[in-house]
Amino acid sequence: MNERQWTDIVTAATKAPSIHNTQPWVFTASPDRLEVATDPGRALPVLDPTGRQRVISCGGAVEFAVVAIRAQGYGVEVTQLPDAGDPDHLATLRVTEPVAPTETDRKRAAAIEHRHTQRGAFLPRAVPSELVDSLQAEAREFGIWVKHVSQSEEEVASVFLTSRAEEMEQREPAYLAELERWLRTDPAAVDGVPVEAVPSADPATRPSNWLIRDFVVGSRPEDRPSAGEDRDAPPPPVERPTVLLLGTENDDRYAWLDAGRALGRLLLSATDAGLAASPLTQALDWPATRSQLRSRLSLVGHPQMLLRLGYPATTGTVSGRRPIGEVLRTR
């Protein structure tokens, strides 16, 4: 691989989603391999004290890089956590012999350019059950289980715990300060969450049975309603997206990396099918609500990502990305 090829591959990898769009990754390229590490300097110590969501984010970038390498016509072997003495070194991608890209390889690579987090409302159109089955099957290739949260009692429990966790977070000053540090008002910002991408938290204007994370709660005027607050006027019909829960047998860095790679693959397949997605991770941020979710849904394993899926009503806002020179090193 030459420098230009690695630049293209890492450009694709950095389009993976990450918690608060922190982009917590560093890539080191040599002629036949790409090393992927997480950047502790971009950690979220309040929201993500164990680094679980940071590693999941980097796992998505690993899978996007794999997709980009295959689309360029090469095989690739991935070794996860290759250095026991360096837990931040998450993966080594070794380029192997030339291999003609398949139609699936090309579709996944094309989807990288179109995928973005959609926090706005979805169209009132159901996601076909066969598509859900296909996404579940893809995740299983990484040893990840995917639960479709479709039963009424499961949905009620998940919605309640998500709302409860959101309320807990809104009362935590350190969390609000950290959240504000990653909210961006400059359209040219290269990281963080652009304020244009944050939907209204007012249930009268964006009704949903699922709460999207309220990024502006710390800066909202006192007379503006917070997420979940009742209104006098009856809301319009409630949006009911398809919600998938991704989980793992274990709950360590290897499992988190697997979960991130499976998430990356799932998001690309969903994008290719015309879907958009956004995370619903509040209930997974707090150990108490994460444990309760596991219990209430009778899960065998550990929940890693709650994902809202649907057909987007608008194109949405694309978050910025850091310059490649900041994240790619060569040797």
Legacy VTK file of the C-alpha trace (Angstrom):
# vtk DataFile Version 3.0
C-alpha trace
ASCII
DATASET POLYDATA
POINTS 331 float
0.000 0.000 0.000
1.280 3.472 -0.837
0.629 6.676 1.097
-2.243 7.732 -1.140
-4.024 4.404 -0.674
-3.646 4.568 3.094
-4.954 8.131 3.107
-8.078 6.996 1.248
-8.564 4.020 3.573
-8.147 6.043 6.759
-10.418 8.766 5.372
-13.084 6.082 5.026
-12.340 4.676 8.495
-12.765 8.068 10.163
-16.312 8.326 8.813
-17.379 5.731 11.370
-19.627 7.049 14.141
-18.178 7.681 17.578
-19.547 8.633 20.973
-20.244 12.414 20.869
-18.274 12.408 17.606
-15.075 12.437 19.648
-13.258 10.423 16.933
-10.989 8.792 19.550
-8.627 6.986 17.194
-5.088 7.058 15.846
-3.856 5.125 12.789
-0.289 4.132 11.942
0.366 2.860 8.422
3.295 0.886 7.032
3.496 -0.749 3.587
1.549 -3.891 4.486
-0.403 -3.038 7.613
-2.442 -0.515 9.519
-2.322 -0.214 13.294
-5.403 1.173 15.045
-5.191 2.603 18.559
-7.574 4.520 20.754
-6.650 8.016 21.892
-7.166 8.354 25.678
-6.880 12.110 25.262
-10.333 12.038 23.662
-11.946 10.083 26.453
-15.216 10.995 28.168
-14.366 10.299 31.824
-17.848 11.150 33.128
-20.028 9.454 30.519
-17.662 6.595 29.704
-15.295 5.989 32.646
-14.332 2.442 31.567
-13.671 3.426 27.942
-16.263 0.906 26.742
-17.987 3.257 24.316
-14.645 4.645 23.147
-13.475 1.141 22.194
-16.799 0.405 20.486
-16.332 3.605 18.479
-12.845 2.495 17.402
-14.224 -0.927 16.486
-16.489 0.765 13.974
-13.478 2.540 12.470
-11.622 -0.797 12.231
-14.498 -2.321 10.267
-14.816 0.702 7.973
-11.081 0.345 7.234
-11.557 -3.360 6.476
-14.363 -2.495 4.060
-12.230 0.166 2.362
-9.254 -2.203 1.955
-11.421 -4.900 0.393
-13.008 -2.373 -1.958
-9.502 -1.452 -3.154
-9.015 -5.068 -4.167
-7.005 -6.601 -1.315
-7.565 -9.213 1.309
-7.112 -8.226 4.936
-6.468 -10.078 8.182
-7.422 -8.459 11.477
-5.660 -9.195 14.761
-7.460 -7.698 17.754
-5.588 -6.480 20.842
-2.216 -7.588 19.399
-0.095 -6.158 22.220
-0.905 -7.380 25.726
1.275 -4.624 27.155
-0.598 -1.857 25.367
-4.378 -2.036 25.842
-4.845 1.086 23.710
-3.445 -0.762 20.670
-6.741 -2.229 19.500
-6.063 -3.869 16.148
-3.573 -4.667 13.407
-4.946 -4.884 9.858
-2.522 -6.800 7.619
-3.040 -6.447 3.892
-2.756 -9.760 2.053
-2.969 -10.837 -1.584
-4.977 -8.952 -4.233
-8.597 -10.112 -4.334
-11.236 -8.814 -6.724
-13.867 -6.898 -4.731
-17.323 -8.407 -4.715
-20.530 -6.503 -5.357
-21.140 -6.582 -1.606
-17.680 -5.090 -0.985
-18.455 -2.234 -3.376
-21.881 -1.581 -1.843
-20.477 -1.432 1.667
-17.721 0.972 0.589
-20.259 3.204 -1.156
-22.417 3.208 1.979
-19.541 4.718 3.979
-19.987 7.957 2.031
-23.720 8.168 2.788
-23.946 6.935 6.372
-24.542 9.480 9.094
-26.335 9.538 12.409
-29.976 10.564 12.022
-31.405 12.026 15.221
-34.469 13.491 13.523
-37.817 11.809 13.025
-38.251 8.818 10.734
-40.952 8.263 8.135
-43.999 6.219 9.247
-42.721 3.201 7.348
-41.914 -0.120 8.957
-38.514 -1.761 8.515
-39.147 -5.133 6.819
-38.688 -8.122 9.117
-36.462 -9.837 6.555
-34.106 -6.862 6.648
-33.953 -7.058 10.448
-33.163 -10.779 10.124
-30.375 -9.996 7.660
-28.814 -7.418 9.991
-28.946 -9.891 12.867
-27.188 -12.500 10.736
-24.395 -10.082 9.821
-23.739 -9.251 13.458
-23.512 -12.938 14.315
-20.454 -13.159 12.040
-18.635 -11.227 14.788
-20.076 -13.315 17.621
-22.565 -10.548 18.478
-26.208 -11.174 19.252
-28.850 -8.683 18.168
-32.216 -8.528 19.885
-35.135 -6.848 18.141
-36.913 -4.951 20.920
-40.395 -5.598 19.598
-42.439 -7.075 22.438
-44.600 -4.542 24.253
-43.241 -5.263 27.719
-39.638 -5.152 26.461
-40.236 -1.842 24.745
-41.903 -0.347 27.825
-38.985 -1.440 30.029
-36.354 -0.154 27.586
-38.114 3.181 27.043
-38.507 3.644 30.799
-34.853 2.918 31.551
-33.674 5.154 28.707
-35.837 8.009 30.010
-34.730 7.389 33.588
-31.059 7.442 32.620
-31.561 10.656 30.636
-33.128 12.283 33.701
-30.245 11.083 35.880
-27.712 12.537 33.455
-29.509 15.875 33.266
-29.113 16.242 37.037
-25.346 15.583 36.981
-23.324 18.837 36.650
-20.119 17.056 35.579
-22.011 15.219 32.836
-23.592 18.464 31.590
-20.200 20.183 31.518
-18.687 17.308 29.534
-21.646 17.292 27.145
-21.315 21.027 26.545
-17.622 20.614 25.680
-18.590 18.431 22.725
-21.521 20.493 21.412
-20.513 22.585 18.385
-22.137 25.775 17.112
-19.560 26.318 14.353
-20.711 24.560 11.141
-17.036 24.077 10.205
-16.178 22.203 13.414
-14.131 19.049 12.762
-15.425 17.075 15.750
-18.210 17.102 18.318
-21.964 17.202 17.736
-23.215 20.103 15.577
-26.148 21.871 17.170
-27.973 21.672 13.825
-28.025 17.887 14.179
-29.757 17.990 17.563
-33.533 17.611 17.302
-35.940 19.449 19.541
-36.464 17.851 22.931
-40.029 19.159 22.955
-42.401 16.161 22.655
-45.011 18.380 20.994
-42.721 18.999 18.004
-40.868 15.699 17.891
-43.079 13.014 19.431
-41.412 9.683 20.021
-41.651 6.850 22.476
-37.802 6.907 22.598
-35.778 9.816 23.952
-32.877 10.992 21.833
-30.013 12.317 23.979
-30.653 15.955 24.877
-27.380 17.649 23.940
-28.532 21.206 24.725
-30.019 20.589 28.169
-27.218 22.498 29.879
-27.781 25.637 27.792
-31.569 25.568 27.418
-33.495 28.619 28.682
-35.549 27.893 31.763
-38.845 28.312 29.912
-37.908 25.744 27.267
-39.187 22.223 28.043
-36.777 19.406 28.797
-36.938 15.902 27.400
-39.992 14.006 28.522
-41.777 17.046 30.011
-45.578 16.994 29.694
-47.382 19.576 27.559
-50.967 20.835 27.677
-51.588 20.286 23.977
-51.952 16.671 22.816
-48.983 15.606 20.672
-49.284 14.281 17.125
-48.924 10.530 16.508
-45.877 9.033 18.156
-42.902 7.833 16.097
-42.140 4.168 16.741
-38.783 3.222 15.224
-37.304 -0.231 14.923
-34.954 -0.688 17.884
-32.138 -3.245 17.985
-30.047 -4.157 21.012
-26.525 -5.440 20.326
-24.828 -7.520 22.987
-21.895 -9.781 23.760
-21.186 -12.851 25.843
-18.295 -11.144 27.655
-17.791 -7.566 28.754
-14.131 -6.741 28.111
-12.129 -4.789 25.543
-12.139 -7.673 23.069
-15.921 -7.928 23.307
-16.317 -4.158 22.987
-14.142 -4.179 19.880
-16.229 -7.004 18.392
-19.371 -5.029 19.167
-17.975 -1.964 17.415
-17.017 -3.927 14.314
-20.442 -5.582 14.178
-22.087 -2.192 14.627
-20.036 -0.748 11.781
-20.986 -3.591 9.452
-24.652 -3.391 10.463
-24.777 0.369 9.857
-23.311 0.030 6.367
-25.811 -2.674 5.415
-28.643 -0.590 6.859
-27.467 2.469 4.905
-27.299 0.447 1.691
-30.934 -0.569 2.322
-32.008 3.065 2.672
-32.138 3.155 6.467
-30.634 5.609 8.923
-29.816 5.080 12.584
-28.993 6.800 15.837
-27.839 5.449 19.206
-30.029 5.297 22.305
-27.227 4.701 24.761
-28.405 6.555 27.869
-29.547 3.383 29.665
-26.156 1.810 28.901
-24.148 4.766 30.259
-24.982 4.052 33.902
-24.099 0.714 35.541
-27.420 0.631 37.409
-29.686 1.100 34.393
-27.481 -1.115 32.219
-27.823 -3.903 34.789
-31.561 -3.300 35.043
-31.938 -3.472 31.256
-30.147 -6.806 31.267
-32.488 -8.083 33.968
-35.756 -6.675 32.619
-35.131 -8.088 29.140
-33.768 -11.412 30.496
-30.586 -11.020 28.491
-27.950 -13.729 28.440
-24.882 -11.558 28.045
-24.064 -7.866 28.179
-25.880 -5.101 26.267
-23.469 -2.897 24.333
-25.559 -0.723 21.997
-29.214 0.224 21.663
-29.862 1.386 18.118
-32.833 3.225 16.635
-33.466 2.418 12.937
-35.856 3.761 10.337
-36.325 5.473 7.010
-35.142 9.091 7.307
-37.591 11.916 6.696
-34.766 14.354 5.875
-31.134 14.114 4.808
-30.001 15.291 8.258
-26.776 17.025 9.235
-23.366 15.472 8.628
-20.899 15.881 11.496
-17.391 17.149 10.764
-14.268 15.011 10.657
-10.746 15.744 11.839
-8.066 16.325 9.161
-6.327 13.109 8.176
-3.010 14.619 9.180
-4.178 14.616 12.796
-5.018 10.919 12.927
-2.734 9.143 10.407
0.951 8.463 10.929
3.189 6.631 8.500
6.405 4.701 9.011
LINES 1 332
331 0 1 2 3 4 5 6 7 8 9 10 11 12 13 14 15 16 17 18 19 20 21 22 23 24 25 26 27 28 29 30 31 32 33 34 35 36 37 38 39 40 41 42 43 44 45 46 47 48 49 50 51 52 53 54 55 56 57 58 59 60 61 62 63 64 65 66 67 68 69 70 71 72 73 74 75 76 77 78 79 80 81 82 83 84 85 86 87 88 89 90 91 92 93 94 95 96 97 98 99 100 101 102 103 104 105 106 107 108 109 110 111 112 113 114 115 116 117 118 119 120 121 122 123 124 125 126 127 128 129 130 131 132 133 134 135 136 137 138 139 140 141 142 143 144 145 146 147 148 149 150 151 152 153 154 155 156 157 158 159 160 161 162 163 164 165 166 167 168 169 170 171 172 173 174 175 176 177 178 179 180 181 182 183 184 185 186 187 188 189 190 191 192 193 194 195 196 197 198 199 200 201 202 203 204 205 206 207 208 209 210 211 212 213 214 215 216 217 218 219 220 221 222 223 224 225 226 227 228 229 230 231 232 233 234 235 236 237 238 239 240 241 242 243 244 245 246 247 248 249 250 251 252 253 254 255 256 257 258 259 260 261 262 263 264 265 266 267 268 269 270 271 272 273 274 275 276 277 278 279 280 281 282 283 284 285 286 287 288 289 290 291 292 293 294 295 296 297 298 299 300 301 302 303 304 305 306 307 308 309 310 311 312 313 314 315 316 317 318 319 320 321 322 323 324 325 326 327 328 329 330
